Every structure is written in C-alpha cells, then in structure tokens.
Amino acid sequence: MKSGMFKPLRNKAYRSLFGAQVFSDLGNWLDFVAIQVIVAYHWGLGEAAIASVIIVLGLPWVIIGPIASVFVDRLPKKMIMISCLMLRIVFVAGLFFAPNLYVLLIFVFLKATVAALYDPARQSAIRYTVPDDELPEAVTLSQLSVNTMKIIGPAFGGGLIAIFEVKSPFVFEAVGFFIAVLFLLTLPNIETEREISKRESQKGSYFRDFSEGIRHILSAGILKTAIILSSIAFFIIFLYDGLFVFVAQQLDFGQEEFGWLISSVGFGSVVGALLLGRWTDWKMKPIQLMAVASLFSGVFILTIGLGTKGIFDLPKVGWMAGAFVLGVLASAEGVPYGYVLQSETPKKMMGRVSAAAMSLQTFSMLVAPAAGALLAKLIGVSGVLIGAGIATFILGATVLAFRSNRHSKKAELNSFGS
C-alpha cells in the first residue's frame, strides 16, 4: 500500500526534530572523516591510534548512555537536546585545538557522551510528536537522514579538507550543530503537565526506573527479538567492515575506485529507505522483513567472499551492483528495527529502552573489528567474508523459522479455542 513518506513533515514538531537531525548527522560524519585524516595523515600515527579513537567513540554509548537514560526520560526533551548540541559545539572546538592524540581522545569521549544522551532524547521526542499511524514514515525519514549523510558527509568533509585545511570540517560541523539548535528552538512543548508531574513523583526511584526499562525489553517479545537480531547482525557486519578495503583490493578495485564501492552501499541504503517509506505494509511483520533481509544479505556477502577467493569473477560494475543491493538490504533491516523500537516501547520509557538497545549494539560493534582482524590472520579476508555470509544467512533463516513456528502454534491454539 502506498503511503505519503513525507507526511510526518506536515507536523511542525517533527519537522523541527528532523531538521535538527539532518544537521546533526552531517556534523557527525564530517567529524569522523576529519579525525581520521588528522590522526593518520597530519600526525602520522598508525592503526593503534585509529583503533583507540573508535573505542573511545563507542564507550559512552555502551556505559554512560544506559546509566543516564533514566534522567533522559525524566527531563524535558527539548532542553536535553539543545543542551547536548551546545556542548557538542564546545567539544568540537576542543577537537579543533587539540595538540595531540591524548587531548583529542578526551574531547572525542566528551562529545560521544553528549551524543549518547542526545539520541535517546530524540527517539523519545519522536513518540511525543508523531501519531502511531505515522511512525513507519517518521522512522524511515530518520533512517534516510542517517544514510544520506553517510554519503554526503565524508564527500563534503574530504572536499573541505582539499579546499581549505585539515581541521576545516570542525568549523562547518560546529555551524551545523548551531543550525540544529535553531531548528530545536522552534520545537513546541511536547510534554503535558500531567506527564511532567508524573515523572517528578518518581525522581526518588532511579534503580526502579532503570530496571523497568530492562524488564520491558525482556518482556516484549517482538522488541527483544528485534534488538537481539540487530545486535548480532551488527556484530557480523563489523567483523568484515574494517576489512572492506582489503576486499576491494582483492576484487581489483584501485585506490580511487574504493570510494565507488562504499558509495554504492550508501546509495543502496538511501534507495532502500525511500522504498520502505513509500510502501509501509511491512509494518505488519517487521521482524520477518528483518529476517528475510538478513537471509539475502548472507547470500550476497558469501558471493563477495567467494569472489575474493577467485572462485568466480564479475566486472567491477557487477560488484558495485552487489554492494548496492547490500545497502538496500541494510535499510530493510534498519528501518523495521527503528519502527519496532518506537512502536513497542511506551513513551515514558523511550529514553531508557533506546539507550539500552544502543548499548548492546555498540558493544557488538566495538568487539567485532578486533575479532575480525584476528580471524583474518587465521583464515584470511576471504574466509572471514565467507563465514560472515554463512552466519548472516543462518541468522535470518533461524529467526524466520522461529517466527513461523510461533505463528503456527498461535493458529493452532486459536482454531482449538474456536
């Protein structure tokens, strides 16, 4: 069934949230490129330095985000988001003036900490501003912003570095965050007095509130399945993600052509988000769509792995087409996950639940690259890809079988009851 993908943007509150997210996402990717260029090229440091940046970037999402998420649920979302953006501007200035890796890591950690607070507040704000029947479109637009900025951000950052100087992306990033603040200043009050007073009465029960979010995840079957499926998928993806440059080399892509392969994945993810935003029947069975996407992703990853082993060959445009399809399938996993997270979580718990889910996913993303590098030494890059493809296929097939079996049992009980 066709649906107006941009329908939520008629809502003034969501329009403010979305505008802020676009500039926030752009800033994040400008930042990512600039830091790596400074560390690797400007300071001439090696793989260990880059790895330390990635680890420090992820730690707040694993540790601080879930702990602070109780306060995110209690406090006004608009105040939290604006405060976080203002602090990010300050910390970006710290990155700009950082004289060495150690100072840089401090500001990377601080900036990631406020980002780990900003995102649960944004997720929670969506629930307060968008009616339930527009959640699929709202989540899809949010995913579209993330995927689009993954393409525009690195290209824009590289262009700024080429035209100006190595730290210039930080200036544009700070401006982007300031524009995001301006969008949020137009955000109407999104919480009723009743909801605020209700949270005020709960302020003495931090651990009860914290555990309540965890209990909700464990008790909500669809949500629990989506988080586990997404976290395992992230782990598998990041097993080989850091090895992708070596995959490109083995597929005979030159240094200048590597960007084409990455852009193909990004372009596919944007197209996938657009398709899911236009046809939203998938919201009836979001877990099944995630599982099917995982199953087909496994086939494509396995195919690329066999290609790097030289078992068969494709022209470069063929490998780029495969990367494009992987991007489409990534959206077919990411968008339904975002919808389940929103639709299966009560408004008052949105901050806690989204932070806990992000913590599990980020932990998977931090552990996986080291495991992938170790496996690559033992069985080679091709072996890692082949193993990741098989694991992704099995993951999708297992979830599909589990969901099908569960639906069969429900049908049997219903027919027995009637």
Stockholm file with secondary structure:
# STOCKHOLM 1.0

chainA/1-418         MKSGMFKPLRNKAYRSLFGAQVFSDLGNWLDFVAIQVIVAYHWGLGEAAIASVIIVLGLPWVIIGPIASVFVDRLPKKMIMISCLMLRIVFVAGLFFAPNLYVLLIFVFLKATVAALYDPARQSAIRYTVPDDELPEAVTLSQLSVNTMKIIGPAFGGGLIAIFEVKSPFVFEAVGFFIAVLFLLTLPNIETEREISKRESQKGSYFRDFSEGIRHILSAGILKTAIILSSIAFFIIFLYDGLFVFVAQQLDFGQEEFGWLISSVGFGSVVGALLLGRWTDWKMKPIQLMAVASLFSGVFILTIGLGTKGIFDLPKVGWMAGAFVLGVLASAEGVPYGYVLQSETPKKMMGRVSAAAMSLQTFSMLVAPAAGALLAKLIGVSGVLIGAGIATFILGATVLAFRSNRHSKKAELNSFGS
#=GR chainA/1-418 SS CBCCTTGGGGSHHHHHHHHHHHHHHHHHHHHHHHHHHIIIIISCCCHHHHHHHHHHHHHHHHTHHHHHHHHHHHSCHHHHHHHHHHHHHHHHHHHHHCCSHHHHHHHHHHHHHHHHHHHHHHHHHHHHHSCGGGHHHHHHHHHHHHHHHHHHHHHHHHHHHHHSCTTHHHHHHHHHHHHHHHHHHTCCCCSCHHHHHHHHTTTTCHHHHHHHHHHHHHHCHHHHHHHHHHHHHHHHHHHHHTTHHHHHHHTTCCTTTHHHHHHHHHHHHHHHHHHHHHBCGGGGSHHHHHHHHHHHHHHHHHHHHHHHTTSSCCCHHHHHHHHHHHHHHHHHHHHHHHHHHHHTSCGGGHHHHHHHHHHHHHHHHHHHHHHHHHHHHHHHHHHHHHHHHHHHHHHHHHHHHHHHHHHHHHHHHHHHHC
#=GC SS_cons         CBCCTTGGGGSHHHHHHHHHHHHHHHHHHHHHHHHHHIIIIISCCCHHHHHHHHHHHHHHHHTHHHHHHHHHHHSCHHHHHHHHHHHHHHHHHHHHHCCSHHHHHHHHHHHHHHHHHHHHHHHHHHHHHSCGGGHHHHHHHHHHHHHHHHHHHHHHHHHHHHHSCTTHHHHHHHHHHHHHHHHHHTCCCCSCHHHHHHHHTTTTCHHHHHHHHHHHHHHCHHHHHHHHHHHHHHHHHHHHHTTHHHHHHHTTCCTTTHHHHHHHHHHHHHHHHHHHHHBCGGGGSHHHHHHHHHHHHHHHHHHHHHHHTTSSCCCHHHHHHHHHHHHHHHHHHHHHHHHHHHHTSCGGGHHHHHHHHHHHHHHHHHHHHHHHHHHHHHHHHHHHHHHHHHHHHHHHHHHHHHHHHHHHHHHHHHHHHC
//
